[in-house]
């Protein structure tokens, strides 16, 4: 009688250790319900009686003599097919499989529209090495997504509430040093226009308004882009269209808020008796439009650039985007005020 587990199936046992962190190989489990193509439906059912007592079997897997996955048998086919029928005539061919060395994020993109309860994992030669349950894949990817907000501000995904004080310090402090360095860049812009600030002190009132508004615009673009990268929505060649879209969105949002801020500047400067109230209002409006457009572009470009360089798109993205928006907002407002108000 054909056996239920041919010799190659032994390769499905204890195979997760050679695979890197964040790969499918680390998540897969041994395969159960393995059959020969020549087995009958009745023989397959009998062989499963002992297996299902210790393992949860969703599909049966038909392997050829070299352990390659030839097909898949559903429980429905086993129950409703004639017991004398051979598995090779009832099995599903061209089975969708995953590779053990594949990254979890890549597997998530491939399975996004499939929603199978279990995925067979095969090596490059097509040999079955294990199984990955859909719930396990979803859980792993959900953890990656929830870790991204922390990664954006330098809190590594390995850090937990129970992480020791020393390790938490080592995780976070290097990113704070980077943030300090970028903060000096924003401070340097203000120092370049120190004369303008001394002459038009009223500008200091609107600097944090522009920085805050443009910063939020950049964070919105950043969140959408990182989500798109994670879910595989951003295909090769679509990055330029995304950047252009975020630039136009930033410009449109900046135009609406810029008009309101320009009016507020005009009224405040008028109340203080400034002879440059109109030009100050125009400077604020244009600076808001420009800084929001720049923040939209940087929010889309930074994670795309990190992804292309092979880095985590979420890591330190927020720090870089915040610096770009601060420099743009302060530089544009002070620069325009210097040009328009003489």
BELTA-V163530 format. One record per pair of residues at least 12 apart in sequence whose C-alpha atoms are under 7 Angstrom apart, sorted by the first residue. I is the first residue (numbers start at 1). J is the second residue. If there is no record, write none. Layout:
BEGIN
i = [I,I]
j = [J,J]
END
This chain:
BEGIN
i = [2,2,4,4,4,4,5,5,8,8,9,11,12,12,12,12,12,13,16,19,22,22,23,23,23,23,23,24,24,24,24,24,25,25,27,28,28,28,29,29,29,30,30,31,31,32,33,33,33,33,34,34,34,34,35,35,35,36,36,36,37,37,37,37,37,38,38,38,39,39,40,40,40,40,40,41,41,41,41,41,41,41,42,42,45,58,59,59,59,59,60,60,60,61,67,67,68,68,68,69,69,69,70,71,71,71,71,71,72,72,72,72,73,73,77,97,97,97,97,98,98,98,98,99,99,99,100,100,100,104,105,105,109,109,116,117,117,118,118,118,118,119,119,119,119,120,148,151,151,151,152,152,152,152,152,153,153,153,154,154,154,154,155,155,156,179,182,183,186,186,186,189,189,189,190,193,196,196,207,210,210,211,211,211,214,214,214,214,215,215,215,217,217,217,217,218,218,218,218,218,219,221,221,221,221,222,222,225,226,226,226,243,243,243,246,246,246,247,247,247,247,248,250,250,250,251,251,251,251,254,254,254,255,258,258,258,258,258,259,261,261,262,262,262,262,263,265,265,266,266,266,276,279,279,280,283,283,283,284,287,287,287,288,291,291,291,294,294,295,295,295,298,299,302,303]
j = [36,39,34,35,36,47,34,35,66,67,67,129,30,31,128,129,130,30,28,101,103,104,100,101,102,103,104,100,101,102,103,104,100,101,132,130,131,132,130,131,132,130,131,130,131,57,48,57,60,61,60,61,62,63,61,62,63,62,63,64,62,63,64,87,88,86,87,88,86,87,83,84,85,86,87,78,82,83,84,85,86,87,83,84,78,75,72,73,74,75,72,73,74,73,127,128,126,127,128,126,127,128,93,91,92,93,94,95,91,92,93,95,91,92,90,119,120,121,122,119,120,121,122,121,122,123,121,122,123,141,141,230,231,232,134,133,134,131,132,133,134,131,132,133,134,132,314,314,315,316,314,315,316,317,318,316,318,319,172,175,315,316,171,172,171,319,323,323,323,326,327,327,330,331,330,334,334,338,330,288,329,325,326,329,291,292,295,325,295,322,325,250,292,295,296,295,296,298,299,321,299,246,296,299,300,299,300,300,303,313,314,297,300,301,296,297,300,293,294,296,297,293,292,293,296,289,290,292,293,288,289,292,289,284,285,286,288,289,285,284,285,281,282,284,285,281,280,281,278,280,281,341,340,341,337,333,336,337,333,329,332,333,329,325,328,329,325,328,321,324,325,321,321,317,317]
END
